Amino acid sequence: MEVRMALPDSSSPTPVQPSRRAIVPQTPSLARRCLATLAYLVIRAVAVTVRFRWEYAPGVLEHKDQPLIFCIWHNRLALSLLMHEDYVRRIGQERGLAAMVSASRDGAVLARVLEHFRVQPVRGSSSRRGPQALLELTSWAERGYDLAITPDGPRGPKYVVQHGVISLAQVSGCPIVPASQELRWRFTLRSWDGFQVPIPFARAVMKFGEPLLIPRDASEAQRERLRLELERRLNELTKD
């Protein structure tokens, strides 16, 4: 679910041009749409039983008057959309969310789940529709939407921030908010990221870290330093 690209070192970011070869995202079949609806209902049902504790770093709620980029590891996706819902309740504002989703067939199912949560899916990844997705996300931010991205998805390496989120923050001007979850009771799948599935009646600590701003004129060296800082903050919030 990430887009990876580098911007040149200049006083202002160079607009990213879409690929000349258009890539059409996969659309879900009827069976996969039913699967997405079932996944949505299960998430809602399990969430009702979960005992949540919310932790906001100083500065997160102070940025309520501008769009934010919420950044969470791929294996924490199961309850991630509930985090934005809580944030919106706390700031007392109507705020939409646009999230990057892979253009693959599996991504089509996740995109349908997002739509059930009233989230705008933007289809793309490092290997497919990356530049187009970056432009689309930036456009949603200009409309006042918050953005969401998994910096180590869709293929990893696990817990390593790729460059896409840094490029997105530099182009859009939106601060990055690192977020994570600590699930006390869970299933851990045997996937590349060790995807975590919450068990009913689990305890969950939902964490928002201090926002990180990427200057529009950041050099490659600065971008790398900030990428490592974001990775450090995310890992500091994360307990397996």
Sine and cosine of phi, psi and omega as CSV:
sin_phi,cos_phi,sin_psi,cos_psi,sin_omega,cos_omega
0.00,0.00,0.36,0.93,0.00,-1.00
-0.92,-0.40,0.26,-0.96,0.13,-0.99
-0.84,-0.55,0.75,-0.66,-0.09,-1.00
-0.86,-0.51,0.83,-0.55,0.01,-1.00
-0.28,-0.96,0.30,-0.95,0.00,-1.00
-0.87,-0.49,0.58,-0.81,0.06,-1.00
-0.97,-0.26,0.56,-0.83,0.01,-1.00
-0.93,0.37,0.42,-0.91,0.04,-1.00
-0.98,0.20,0.97,-0.25,0.00,-1.00
-0.46,-0.89,0.07,-1.00,-0.06,-1.00
-0.94,0.35,-0.39,0.92,0.07,-1.00
-0.58,-0.82,0.58,-0.82,-0.05,-1.00
-0.88,0.47,0.64,-0.77,0.05,-1.00
-0.98,0.17,0.77,-0.64,0.00,-1.00
-0.83,0.56,0.67,-0.74,0.02,-1.00
-0.99,0.10,0.81,-0.59,-0.05,-1.00
-1.00,0.01,0.69,-0.72,0.06,-1.00
-0.89,0.46,0.45,-0.89,0.05,-1.00
-0.90,0.43,0.59,-0.81,0.02,-1.00
-0.93,0.37,-0.45,0.90,0.00,-1.00
-1.00,-0.05,0.95,-0.33,-0.05,-1.00
-0.95,0.32,0.73,-0.68,0.05,-1.00
-0.92,-0.40,0.85,-0.52,-0.04,-1.00
-1.00,-0.02,0.85,-0.53,0.02,-1.00
-0.88,0.48,0.53,-0.85,0.04,-1.00
-0.91,0.40,0.61,-0.79,0.07,-1.00
-0.96,-0.29,0.55,-0.83,-0.06,-1.00
-0.98,0.21,0.57,-0.82,0.12,-0.99
-0.96,0.28,0.12,-0.99,0.03,-1.00
-0.86,0.51,-0.67,0.74,0.01,-1.00
-0.89,0.46,-0.65,0.76,-0.01,-1.00
-0.95,0.30,-0.53,0.85,0.09,-1.00
-0.91,0.41,-0.62,0.78,0.07,-1.00
-0.91,0.41,-0.64,0.77,0.04,-1.00
-0.88,0.47,-0.66,0.75,0.01,-1.00
-0.90,0.44,-0.66,0.75,0.03,-1.00
-0.90,0.44,-0.67,0.74,0.03,-1.00
-0.89,0.45,-0.68,0.74,0.02,-1.00
-0.88,0.48,-0.67,0.74,0.03,-1.00
-0.87,0.49,-0.72,0.69,-0.03,-1.00
-0.91,0.42,-0.62,0.79,0.03,-1.00
-0.91,0.42,-0.70,0.71,0.02,-1.00
-0.86,0.51,-0.71,0.70,0.01,-1.00
-0.89,0.46,-0.67,0.74,-0.04,-1.00
-0.92,0.40,-0.70,0.72,0.01,-1.00
-0.92,0.40,-0.64,0.77,-0.04,-1.00
-0.87,0.49,-0.54,0.84,0.02,-1.00
-0.88,0.48,-0.51,0.86,-0.06,-1.00
-1.00,-0.01,-0.29,0.96,-0.09,-1.00
-0.96,0.28,0.65,-0.76,0.07,-1.00
-0.99,-0.10,0.95,-0.30,-0.11,-0.99
-1.00,-0.07,0.55,-0.83,0.26,-0.96
-0.77,-0.63,0.75,-0.66,-0.11,-0.99
-0.94,-0.33,0.75,-0.66,0.00,-1.00
-0.80,-0.59,0.90,-0.44,0.01,-1.00
-0.93,-0.36,0.81,-0.59,0.09,-1.00
-0.94,0.33,0.47,-0.88,0.08,-1.00
-0.84,0.55,0.69,-0.72,0.05,-1.00
0.97,-0.25,-0.37,0.93,-0.04,-1.00
-0.92,0.39,-0.80,0.60,-0.04,-1.00
-0.95,0.31,-0.31,0.95,0.02,-1.00
-0.95,0.31,-0.27,0.96,0.00,-1.00
-0.99,-0.10,0.39,0.92,-0.11,-0.99
-0.91,0.41,-0.30,0.95,-0.04,-1.00
-1.00,-0.02,0.16,0.99,0.06,-1.00
-0.61,-0.79,0.46,-0.89,0.03,-1.00
-0.89,0.46,0.53,-0.85,0.02,-1.00
-0.84,-0.55,0.40,-0.92,0.13,-0.99
-0.96,-0.28,0.94,-0.34,0.04,-1.00
-1.00,0.05,0.78,-0.63,-0.16,-0.99
-0.83,-0.55,0.86,-0.50,-0.06,-1.00
-0.63,-0.78,0.55,-0.83,0.00,-1.00
-0.89,0.45,0.49,-0.87,-0.08,-1.00
-0.86,0.52,-0.58,0.81,-0.06,-1.00
-0.98,0.20,-0.01,1.00,0.04,-1.00
-0.96,-0.28,0.33,0.94,-0.12,-0.99
-0.95,0.32,-0.44,0.90,-0.19,-0.98
-0.81,0.59,-0.68,0.73,-0.03,-1.00
-0.94,-0.35,0.19,0.98,-0.15,-0.99
-0.90,0.43,-0.58,0.81,-0.05,-1.00
-0.94,0.35,-0.41,0.91,0.08,-1.00
-0.93,0.37,-0.43,0.90,0.01,-1.00
-0.92,0.39,-0.68,0.74,0.01,-1.00
-0.93,0.36,-0.59,0.81,0.05,-1.00
-0.87,0.49,-0.65,0.76,0.02,-1.00
-0.92,0.38,-0.65,0.76,0.03,-1.00
-0.86,0.51,-0.70,0.71,-0.01,-1.00
-0.89,0.45,-0.65,0.76,0.04,-1.00
-0.88,0.47,-0.63,0.77,-0.06,-1.00
-0.94,0.33,-0.59,0.81,-0.02,-1.00
-0.99,0.11,-0.23,0.97,0.05,-1.00
0.91,0.41,0.55,0.84,0.00,-1.00
-0.75,-0.66,0.49,-0.87,0.16,-0.99
-0.97,0.24,0.85,-0.52,-0.04,-1.00
-0.61,-0.79,0.87,-0.49,0.05,-1.00
-0.98,0.21,0.21,-0.98,0.01,-1.00
-0.70,-0.71,0.73,-0.68,0.11,-0.99
-0.89,-0.46,0.75,-0.66,-0.09,-1.00
-0.80,-0.61,0.63,-0.78,0.04,-1.00
-0.98,0.19,0.74,-0.67,0.00,-1.00
-0.73,-0.68,0.60,-0.80,0.01,-1.00
-0.83,0.56,0.54,-0.84,0.05,-1.00
-0.99,0.15,0.06,1.00,-0.04,-1.00
-0.97,0.22,0.04,-1.00,0.02,-1.00
-0.91,0.42,-0.66,0.75,0.05,-1.00
-0.91,0.42,-0.59,0.81,0.04,-1.00
-0.90,0.44,-0.47,0.88,0.02,-1.00
-0.91,0.42,-0.59,0.81,0.05,-1.00
-0.92,0.39,-0.72,0.70,0.01,-1.00
-0.89,0.45,-0.61,0.79,0.03,-1.00
-0.87,0.49,-0.63,0.78,0.02,-1.00
-0.92,0.39,-0.61,0.80,0.07,-1.00
-0.88,0.47,-0.69,0.73,0.02,-1.00
-0.86,0.51,-0.65,0.76,0.00,-1.00
-0.89,0.45,-0.57,0.82,0.08,-1.00
-0.89,0.46,-0.54,0.84,0.04,-1.00
-1.00,0.10,0.10,0.99,-0.04,-1.00
0.90,0.44,0.59,0.81,0.07,-1.00
-0.96,-0.29,0.66,-0.75,-0.01,-1.00
-1.00,0.10,0.94,-0.35,0.04,-1.00
-0.98,0.21,0.65,-0.76,0.10,-1.00
-0.87,-0.50,0.89,-0.45,-0.17,-0.98
-1.00,0.05,0.84,-0.54,0.04,-1.00
0.19,-0.98,0.29,-0.96,0.05,-1.00
-0.37,-0.93,-0.10,-0.99,-0.02,-1.00
-0.91,0.42,-0.47,0.88,-0.07,-1.00
-0.99,-0.17,-0.32,0.95,-0.07,-1.00
-0.63,-0.78,0.83,-0.55,0.07,-1.00
0.87,0.50,0.47,0.88,-0.02,-1.00
-0.86,0.51,-0.82,0.57,0.00,-1.00
-0.88,0.48,-0.65,0.76,0.01,-1.00
-0.89,0.46,-0.67,0.74,-0.02,-1.00
-0.90,0.43,-0.62,0.78,0.03,-1.00
-0.88,0.47,-0.69,0.72,0.03,-1.00
-0.90,0.43,-0.66,0.75,-0.01,-1.00
-0.91,0.42,-0.68,0.73,0.02,-1.00
-0.88,0.47,-0.68,0.73,0.02,-1.00
-0.87,0.49,-0.62,0.78,0.04,-1.00
-0.90,0.44,-0.65,0.76,0.04,-1.00
-0.91,0.41,-0.60,0.80,0.05,-1.00
-0.89,0.45,-0.61,0.79,0.03,-1.00
-0.90,0.43,-0.42,0.91,0.06,-1.00
-1.00,0.07,0.02,1.00,0.05,-1.00
0.99,-0.14,0.11,0.99,0.00,-1.00
-0.99,0.15,0.59,-0.81,0.26,-0.96
-0.96,0.27,0.34,-0.94,-0.01,-1.00
-0.85,-0.53,0.42,-0.91,0.03,-1.00
-0.68,-0.73,0.62,-0.78,-0.04,-1.00
-0.45,-0.89,0.56,-0.83,0.13,-0.99
-0.98,-0.20,0.93,-0.36,-0.17,-0.99
-0.95,0.30,-0.24,0.97,0.03,-1.00
-0.95,-0.32,0.10,1.00,-0.03,-1.00
-0.99,-0.12,0.19,-0.98,-0.03,1.00
-1.00,-0.01,0.00,1.00,-0.11,-0.99
-0.83,-0.56,-0.06,1.00,-0.01,-1.00
1.00,-0.04,-0.19,-0.98,0.13,0.99
-0.92,0.40,0.46,-0.89,0.00,-1.00
-0.87,0.49,0.71,-0.70,0.08,-1.00
0.88,0.48,0.51,0.86,0.08,-1.00
-0.84,-0.55,0.85,-0.52,0.00,-1.00
-0.97,0.25,0.83,-0.56,0.09,-1.00
-1.00,0.08,0.11,-0.99,-0.14,-0.99
-0.98,0.17,-0.24,0.97,-0.10,-1.00
-0.86,0.52,-0.70,0.72,-0.03,-1.00
-0.91,0.41,-0.54,0.84,0.04,-1.00
-0.92,0.39,-0.69,0.73,0.05,-1.00
-0.88,0.48,-0.69,0.73,-0.01,-1.00
-0.88,0.47,-0.70,0.72,0.00,-1.00
-0.92,0.39,-0.59,0.81,-0.01,-1.00
-0.93,0.36,-0.66,0.75,-0.02,-1.00
-0.96,0.29,-0.68,0.73,-0.10,-1.00
-0.99,0.12,-0.41,0.91,-0.07,-1.00
0.98,0.19,0.14,0.99,-0.02,-1.00
-1.00,0.06,0.69,-0.72,0.11,-0.99
-0.91,0.41,0.53,-0.85,0.06,-1.00
-1.00,-0.07,0.78,-0.63,0.08,-1.00
-0.95,-0.32,0.95,-0.32,0.09,-1.00
-0.94,0.35,0.66,-0.75,-0.02,-1.00
-0.66,-0.75,0.47,-0.88,0.04,-1.00
-0.39,-0.92,0.08,-1.00,-0.01,-1.00
-0.65,-0.76,0.53,-0.85,0.12,-0.99
-0.85,-0.52,0.96,-0.29,-0.01,-1.00
-0.99,-0.13,0.85,-0.53,-0.02,-1.00
-0.97,0.23,-0.61,0.79,0.05,-1.00
-0.88,-0.48,0.82,-0.58,-0.07,-1.00
-0.25,-0.97,0.34,-0.94,0.26,-0.96
-0.99,-0.13,0.63,-0.77,0.09,-1.00
-0.91,-0.42,0.89,-0.46,-0.04,-1.00
-0.97,0.25,0.39,-0.92,0.03,-1.00
-1.00,0.01,0.84,0.54,0.04,-1.00
-0.96,-0.29,0.10,-0.99,-0.05,-1.00
-0.86,0.51,-0.50,0.87,-0.06,-1.00
-0.98,-0.21,-0.06,1.00,-0.08,-1.00
0.90,0.43,0.78,0.62,-0.10,-0.99
-0.83,0.56,0.72,-0.69,-0.08,-1.00
-0.98,-0.20,0.81,-0.59,0.01,-1.00
-0.93,-0.37,0.88,-0.47,-0.03,-1.00
-0.93,0.36,0.60,-0.80,0.08,-1.00
-1.00,-0.09,0.61,-0.79,0.04,-1.00
-0.79,0.61,0.62,-0.78,0.01,-1.00
0.94,0.34,0.32,0.95,0.07,-1.00
-0.95,0.31,0.30,-0.95,0.16,-0.99
-0.98,-0.19,0.71,-0.71,-0.05,-1.00
-0.73,-0.69,0.78,-0.62,0.11,-0.99
-0.98,-0.22,0.89,-0.45,-0.06,-1.00
-0.98,-0.21,0.87,-0.50,-0.20,-0.98
-0.87,-0.49,0.71,-0.70,0.11,-0.99
-0.87,-0.49,0.83,-0.55,-0.01,-1.00
-1.00,0.02,0.08,-1.00,0.00,-1.00
-0.90,0.43,0.72,-0.69,0.00,-1.00
-0.88,0.48,0.52,-0.85,0.01,-1.00
-0.83,-0.55,0.81,-0.59,-0.03,-1.00
-0.97,-0.25,0.74,-0.68,0.04,-1.00
-0.97,-0.23,0.92,-0.40,-0.01,-1.00
-0.87,0.49,0.59,-0.81,0.00,-1.00
-0.90,0.44,-0.48,0.88,-0.03,-1.00
-0.98,-0.20,0.39,0.92,-0.02,-1.00
-0.89,0.46,0.69,-0.73,0.06,-1.00
-0.98,0.19,0.13,-0.99,0.03,-1.00
-0.88,0.48,-0.63,0.78,0.02,-1.00
-0.91,0.42,-0.67,0.75,0.04,-1.00
-0.91,0.41,-0.66,0.76,0.02,-1.00
-0.87,0.50,-0.67,0.74,0.02,-1.00
-0.92,0.40,-0.65,0.76,0.03,-1.00
-0.89,0.46,-0.67,0.74,0.00,-1.00
-0.95,0.32,-0.54,0.84,0.08,-1.00
-0.89,0.46,-0.71,0.71,0.02,-1.00
-0.92,0.40,-0.57,0.82,0.03,-1.00
-0.92,0.39,-0.67,0.74,0.05,-1.00
-0.89,0.45,-0.68,0.73,0.03,-1.00
-0.87,0.49,-0.67,0.75,0.02,-1.00
-0.89,0.45,-0.70,0.71,-0.02,-1.00
-0.90,0.44,-0.66,0.75,0.01,-1.00
-0.91,0.43,-0.69,0.72,-0.01,-1.00
-0.94,0.35,-0.49,0.87,0.07,-1.00
-0.92,0.40,-0.54,0.84,0.02,-1.00
-0.99,0.16,-0.27,0.96,-0.20,-0.98
-0.98,-0.19,0.78,-0.63,0.11,-0.99
-0.80,-0.61,0.81,-0.59,0.02,-1.00
-0.99,-0.15,0.00,0.00,0.00,0.00
